Amino acid sequence: MSDNILDKFKDNQEEATIDASKKLKVGFIGTGWIADAHIVEYLKMPDVEIVAGADLVPGKAEAFFKKWNVEGARCYPSHKELLDGEKLDAVSICTYNRTHAECAIYALEKGVNVLLEKPMSVTLDEAVGIRKAEKKSGKIISVGFQPRLDPNMQMIKKIVESGELGRVYYIQTGGGRRHGIPTPFGTSFIEDETAGIGALGDIGCYSLDMVLNAIGYPKPLTVTGYRSDFFGKQEITYTRSGRPAEYAKKFSVDDFGAGFIRLEGGIILDFRIAWDMHLDTPGDTIIMGTKGALRIPSTECWNGTVGGPMKIYHDVAGQPTCTEVPVLHEKLGLFYKKIRSFLDAIKTGGTAPVPTSQIIINQAIIDGIVKSNELGHEIEINIPEV
């Protein structure tokens, strides 16, 4: 890798001055644990006024605002009542996967900018519905893929775009957890009626974004998909972590997913993701090109960054050479940058930091894996134009 690629890389991690003369009125749809990660960052923003929240569980929104010492916030029993009753500039949608599309579409129809937690939706059809509502509204909707803002993730994209790897033709990616089915706050992540998809939507979407963003999000053409739930349906999965054994009977999503995807441009994507497995990792991410290959070390629990220094394998003067790319350290925090970049886009009339035009491709691959697994064979992926 050329020395000046690292030299020229600017991670822009110094906080810019924020104009607080006009405050943005922000609301919450869903006040569960992921909403905590949002509000702690909103409270750092001098140009934000948190005015309201909605939750289907009686008293939950009230307890949420009390916990964070937000006085005067109005609480509603549903997203529709919140959006009908308030004049908001923006809303964070922190609900179950199954309700992402419904809440996002209604917010956009009401003229409210949306920060939508991942996954974008459960199905491709839902993602298309979100895109249509976005186009009609003219508002910003950004999907909560904060790992993209990690300087190491941005370096991956810069390496690919620099031409150091040549033409990319094969990618292996994925990751997961040795034991990590998420049930610390109940069963909303593991039941079909609330989650719809499991590991694929929880951490698989991040892993896909890491490589798809690096190569410019080419369209997927076909996919052969596989899903399983061997670990999620075992009582020991929960009892070893002090959780109720009956969670095993409620498990109705995937704890492992894999796909073999053909992308435009002759690129093959070999993907796998796990919530639970006997391995510590299903393998590092590898991007192979005609001039070089990049190895991205996996993390013990997929956490949105890299597991160590990346390595570029290439030939120099005809000799096999390995160039190490040092780990870059984040200063401001990825959730802070996710919230701040969303608010800045609203204030400046800019574009979404993580646009649905890209993430619909991510969702189409996940949707294709689900459908291919159900049918037992390779299928074509067709994303409708919006």
N, C-alpha and C positions, 0 to 999 in steps of 0.2 A: 504494500500500500504506500502511495506517495506520502512523504512526510507532511506535506501541506494540508492533507485532508484533515488530520487531527488539529493542525495548527489553525486552520480556518474555521473549525467547528466552534460555533458560539451557542452555548446552551441558554443564554439569556435568563439566568436564574436570579437576577437581582430584581426585587420588587419595584415596579414602576409606581410613580405617584398617581394616586387615585383621586379623581374629581368627585367630591362628595356633595357638590352643590345641588344635584338632583338625585334623589334616592329612587331606586327601583323597588316597587312593591312586589314581594315574593310570597308565594304560598307553597304549601306542601300537600301532596296527595299521597297518603300512606305515611304513617309515623312510626314504623318499625325500626329495627336496628340499623338498616342502611341509611335511614333518614338522619340518624345521629351523625354519621360521617358527613352528611351534607350540611346540617345546621351548624356544626362546629366551625366549618369554613365560612359559611354565610355571616356568622357572627363576627368574623374578622374583617368584614368588608364595610367600610364607612359609608358606602353608597347604597346600602341595602336596608330596607325596612321589612321585616318579617311580619306579615299581617294576619295570616290565616292558615288553617290546616284542616284536612279531612281524613277520617279513618272510619272504616265500617264497624270497628269494635267500640262500643260505647265507653266513653271516658278515656280512651287511649290518646287521642289528640291533646286533650286537656293535660294529661299526665306528662306528655312529651314536652309541651311548652313550659310547664312548671319545672320540669327537670332542668331545662336550659335557661330558666329565669327570663323567659320572653313574656313580658306583661302586655295584656291587651289584645293578644292574638285571638281571633274569633275561630270557633271550631264547628265543623259540619260533619254530618253522618255519611256523606257521599261526595264523590268528586263533582257530580252535576250540581248539587246544592252549593258547593263552594264556588264553582265557576259561574253559576247563575247569580250568586249573591255578592261577589267581590269584583272589583276592577283591578286586575293584576297586570303587572308587566311580564312576570315570569312565574313558572311553577316547576318544582322538582317532583317528578313522578317516581315514587319509591314503593310501588305496590308489588303484588304477586305478578309473576310472568304472564299469567293468563289474562290479566287486566291491563297490561301495558298499552296495547293497541286502542282499546276502548277509551281509556283515560286520555291518551295522547291526542287522539282524533277529536274528542270533545273539546279539549283545551285549545287546539288549533282553530276549531270552528268558532270558538269564543274570542279569537284574536289574541291569544296568550302565547308567548314564547315558551318553549318546553326544553327542560333538561331531563332526558329519559334514561333511567337506569337500564343497564344491560340485563338480558339480551333485548334487542330492539323489539322482538315479539316472539311468539311461539312458532307461527307458520309464515310462509312466504306470502300467502294471501293477506294476512294481517299487516305485514310490512308494506305491501303495495297500497293498502288502505291508508296507512300513515303517510306515505309519500304523496298520495292524491290530496289528502287534507292539507299537507304542508304547502303544496304547490298552489292550492286554491286560496290559502290564508295569507301567503306572503310572509309568514312569520318564521323565526328560526327554531329548528329543533336539532339539538345535538345529543348524540347517544353517549352514555357514560363509559367510554373506553379510556379511562385515565392512564393505563399503561402506555398508550401511544405518546404521552407527554414526557415519559421517562427519557433522559438524554441518551441512554444506551439503545433504546428502541429507535430513537431518531438517528443514531449513528448507523444502525443496520441499514436504514433507508438510504443514508448518504453513501455508504459503501457500495450498495447496489447501483445507485444512480451515478456514481463516479466512473463506472465502467471497469472497476478493478476485477470483477468476476467475469466479465464478458457477457455473453448471452446466457441467461439463466434457463436451465432446462429441467431441473429436478429439485424438489424441496421435500424434506422430511421434517415434520414438526409435530408438536403435541406436548405432553407432560402430564402432570397430575400429582396425586397425593398417595402415599402408601396406605394410610388410613385417614380419611378425611371427608366422610359424608356429612354435610352440614345440617346438624339438627340441634344447635345450641339454644334455639329459640322456638322449638316446636317442629312441626312437620311441613311447613309451607314450601320448603325446597324439595321435598321428596314425594309429594302427592300430586298425581296427575291433574286433579281439579284445580290446583293452585299454581303449580310449576309448569306443567305441560312437558317440559324437557328437563333433564337433570344435568349431569356433568357437561354435556354438549353446550347447554346454554349458559351455565354458570361460569366455567373457566375455559371451555373449548372455544367460545367466541373470541376471547382474548388471544389465545394462541394462534387462531386463524388470522386475526387482525395484524399480529406481529409480522407475519410474512407477506400477507396480501397487500398491506400498506407499503411494504418495502418495494414490491414489484409493480405498484401502480394499480392494484385492484383489477386485474383482467377478469373478464367474464368467465364463469364456469360453464363447461359444455356438458359433461357427463359426470356421474358419481356412482360408485359402488359403496354402499354403506352398511354398517353393522352396529348394533347396540346390544348391550346385555345388562343384567341386573342381579348377578350372582351374589354379590356382597351385600347389597341393599336389603335383601330378603332374608338375611341371616340374623338371628337374635343376638349373637355374640358381637356383631358389628356395633350394637348400641350399648349392651350391658358392660362391655369393657371400658366404655367411657362414662359410665354412670347414668345412662339414659334408659328410658322404658323399653322393655323387650318388645312390647306391642307395636313399636315403630316399624318393625320388620313386616308386619301385616299391612301397614299403610304405604309401604314403599311401592311406587307405581311409575317410576321414571327410569332413566338409564343411569348406571354408575360407571359405565364405560362406553365409549363410542369411537368409531374409526371410519375413515373414508379414504377412498382412492379416487382422486378428482382430476379430470383433464381440464386444463384451462386454455383459454385463447393464447395463441403464440407458441403452442407446442410445449407448454410447461406442465409437468406432472407434480401433483401435490399429494403426498402420502402423510396422512394425519391420524393421530390417535390421542385420546384424552381420558383420564380416569379420576374418579373420586376415591377409589379404593382398589388396591392391587397388592400383590406380594412384593413387587419390585419397588425400589426407591425412585426409579424413573423409567419410563418407556424409551428413553433416548434423548440425546441432544438434538437441537434443531440444526439442520444442515441445508445450506443453500449452495447448489452446485451449478457452476457456470463453465463456459468454454475457455476462460482464461484463468479461473481460480475458483476456490470453494471456501465458504465461510462456515465455521462451526461456532454455534452459540450454546454455551453450557446450560444445561437444564438447572432448575432450582428444585430444592427438596419438596416444596409446596408451591405450585405455580403462583407467583406473586407479582407479576407484571414487570420484572426486570430480568437481568441475566445472572446466572449462577457463578460467574467468574469471568476472567478476561476472554474475549472472543479471539479466534484465530483465523487468519486468512492463509490458506494453502495455495501457493502459486510457484511458478518457476521464474528464477532470476538468472539471466545469462545461461539458460539451459539447465540450471541446477534446482532441484526441489527445495523450496524455501517456505518457512512459516513465519508470518508476521503477527505478533500479539497486539491486540487492541486493548488498552487498559480500561478497567471499569470506570465509568463516569458517575459521579455522585450527585444526587438530587438535593437541592437546598430548601426549596419552598414547600415541597410535599405535593404528591400527584393529585390528591383530592382538592387541594387549594388551587392548583393550576387548572383543574377541570372546571371548577366553579368560576374562577376569575376569567378564564378565556371565554366562557359562555356569556358572562355578564358584559365583557368588553365587546363581544360581537353584537349584542343588543344595543349598546350605547353608541357604537360607531356605525351601525348599519352594515356590519361585516357579514361574513359567512360563518356557518356553523363550524366549530373546531373539529368535530367528528361528524361529517355529513351523512345523512341517510342514503344519499346517492351511492356511497361506498358500502355502508353497513347492510344495505339490502342484499348485496352480493354475499356477504358473510352469512346472512340469514338464509339465503337461498341454498347455500351449501349444507347448512345444518338441516334445513327442511328436506333437502335431497337425501341426506343420510338416513333420516327417519323413514322417508317413503321407500327408498331402496331396500332398507332392512325389512320393511313390511312385505314388499313384493318378492324379495329374495333374488333380485338381479339388478344389473346396472340400469340406470335411467338417465334420460336427458334432463337438463336443467334449462328451463325457459323463464326468463325474468321479463314480465310485461313492461313495456315502455310507459312512462308516466309523464 
